[in-house]
Amino acid sequence: MLQDYFTEVDEAINGLTVLEQIQSLPPDYYDVIFLDINMPIMGGVEACQKIRDHWSTNSICNLFEESHLDAQDINVPRMPLIIALTADMG
């Protein structure tokens, strides 16, 4: 279903795999990340926090904090939209 709306779709079987994929790719690789709250090994809430932590410590935006450049004046990658949900009906 996601392939109908997105050019490229990657899958991960658990939250840890999601985090490893995020860490191994350029910051602007993903536009949207869907997480299941109940993923095995690392759930969606924990994975979301770790992705946000990774993004905040490795984002190019951090380069501008101590400089005189304004990040808005150049094309700085934005953090991907993270959507967390669950299919658990029980």
Secondary structure by P-SEA (a helix, b strand, c coil): cccccccbbbbbccaaaaaaaaaacccccccbbbbbcccccccaaaaaaaaaaaaaacccccccccccccccccccccccbbbbbbcccc
